[in-house]
């Protein structure tokens, strides 16, 4: 009887701690929705102090830091999340956003591609925005430094994926025009990088 009482007490303590942690996360989410990113960071850090193995919390903290324009610090939290649970698609999504702000488009492309890979495994079917972000990163590189042929092909594939997934997208005519523009301007026998100047 004594062992049963001890067991039930431990279960109750565990449930209360989990509930307390869920409340902290909920308050952090509410603060994020209200634009109080510093407050959200504090709630998430408090939740993390109670459960440092919840790697999604690192992603939430990273995003709150991202919204405060602490991009390098945010990146380190996203990386902790990814290093400890590489199945968290949100961590790759937010890391990609953060890398764009850090002007690291090549690395952002890799993060968004990993996000797409994970979402496809989970049965996610709305990947239009991720494909769009990859295409935008490629376009910036194409206009700034140039791209190799295989990179241009990859960019065009992601643009075509947008068209396949969402023909009702209002950006469809712009995407179609950009694809056609690339096909017309791109050298037929490209060697090395090609820089789009217009």
ChimeraX attribute file (.defattr): number of C-alpha atoms within 10 A of each C-alpha:
attribute: neighborCount
match mode: 1-to-1
recipient: residues
	/A:1	6
	/A:2	6
	/A:3	8
	/A:4	9
	/A:5	10
	/A:6	11
	/A:7	12
	/A:8	11
	/A:9	12
	/A:10	12
	/A:11	12
	/A:12	12
	/A:13	12
	/A:14	12
	/A:15	12
	/A:16	12
	/A:17	15
	/A:18	15
	/A:19	12
	/A:20	14
	/A:21	20
	/A:22	13
	/A:23	14
	/A:24	21
	/A:25	22
	/A:26	16
	/A:27	17
	/A:28	27
	/A:29	21
	/A:30	16
	/A:31	19
	/A:32	19
	/A:33	11
	/A:34	11
	/A:35	14
	/A:36	16
	/A:37	22
	/A:38	17
	/A:39	18
	/A:40	27
	/A:41	24
	/A:42	17
	/A:43	23
	/A:44	26
	/A:45	20
	/A:46	17
	/A:47	23
	/A:48	20
	/A:49	11
	/A:50	15
	/A:51	14
	/A:52	13
	/A:53	13
	/A:54	14
	/A:55	21
	/A:56	22
	/A:57	23
	/A:58	24
	/A:59	28
	/A:60	26
	/A:61	25
	/A:62	30
	/A:63	28
	/A:64	26
	/A:65	22
	/A:66	22
	/A:67	17
	/A:68	15
	/A:69	14
	/A:70	15
	/A:71	20
	/A:72	16
	/A:73	13
	/A:74	25
	/A:75	24
	/A:76	15
	/A:77	23
	/A:78	28
	/A:79	18
	/A:80	17
	/A:81	25
	/A:82	21
	/A:83	11
	/A:84	13
	/A:85	15
	/A:86	15
	/A:87	18
	/A:88	18
	/A:89	21
	/A:90	20
	/A:91	31
	/A:92	26
	/A:93	21
	/A:94	23
	/A:95	30
	/A:96	29
	/A:97	22
	/A:98	26
	/A:99	21
	/A:100	19
	/A:101	15
	/A:102	15
	/A:103	12
	/A:104	15
	/A:105	23
	/A:106	16
	/A:107	15
	/A:108	26
	/A:109	23
	/A:110	15
	/A:111	23
	/A:112	27
	/A:113	20
	/A:114	21
	/A:115	23
	/A:116	23
	/A:117	15
	/A:118	18
	/A:119	18
	/A:120	13
	/A:121	10
	/A:122	11
	/A:123	8
	/A:124	11
	/A:125	11
	/A:126	14
	/A:127	18
	/A:128	18
	/A:129	12
	/A:130	21
	/A:131	23
	/A:132	18
	/A:133	22
	/A:134	23
	/A:135	23
	/A:136	18
	/A:137	20
	/A:138	24
	/A:139	19
	/A:140	16
	/A:141	18
	/A:142	20
	/A:143	14
	/A:144	12
	/A:145	12
	/A:146	19
	/A:147	21
	/A:148	15
	/A:149	17
	/A:150	10
	/A:151	15
	/A:152	21
	/A:153	12
	/A:154	15
	/A:155	23
	/A:156	19
	/A:157	15
	/A:158	22
	/A:159	23
	/A:160	17
	/A:161	15
	/A:162	23
	/A:163	18
	/A:164	10
	/A:165	14
	/A:166	14
	/A:167	11
	/A:168	8
	/A:169	12
	/A:170	9
	/A:171	12
	/A:172	16
	/A:173	12
	/A:174	10
	/A:175	19
	/A:176	13
	/A:177	11
	/A:178	15
	/A:179	16
	/A:180	12
	/A:181	13
	/A:182	13
	/A:183	13
	/A:184	10
	/A:185	12
	/A:186	15
	/A:187	11
	/A:188	8
	/A:189	7
	/A:190	10
	/A:191	9
	/A:192	10
	/A:193	15
	/A:194	18
	/A:195	15
	/A:196	18
	/A:197	9
	/A:198	6
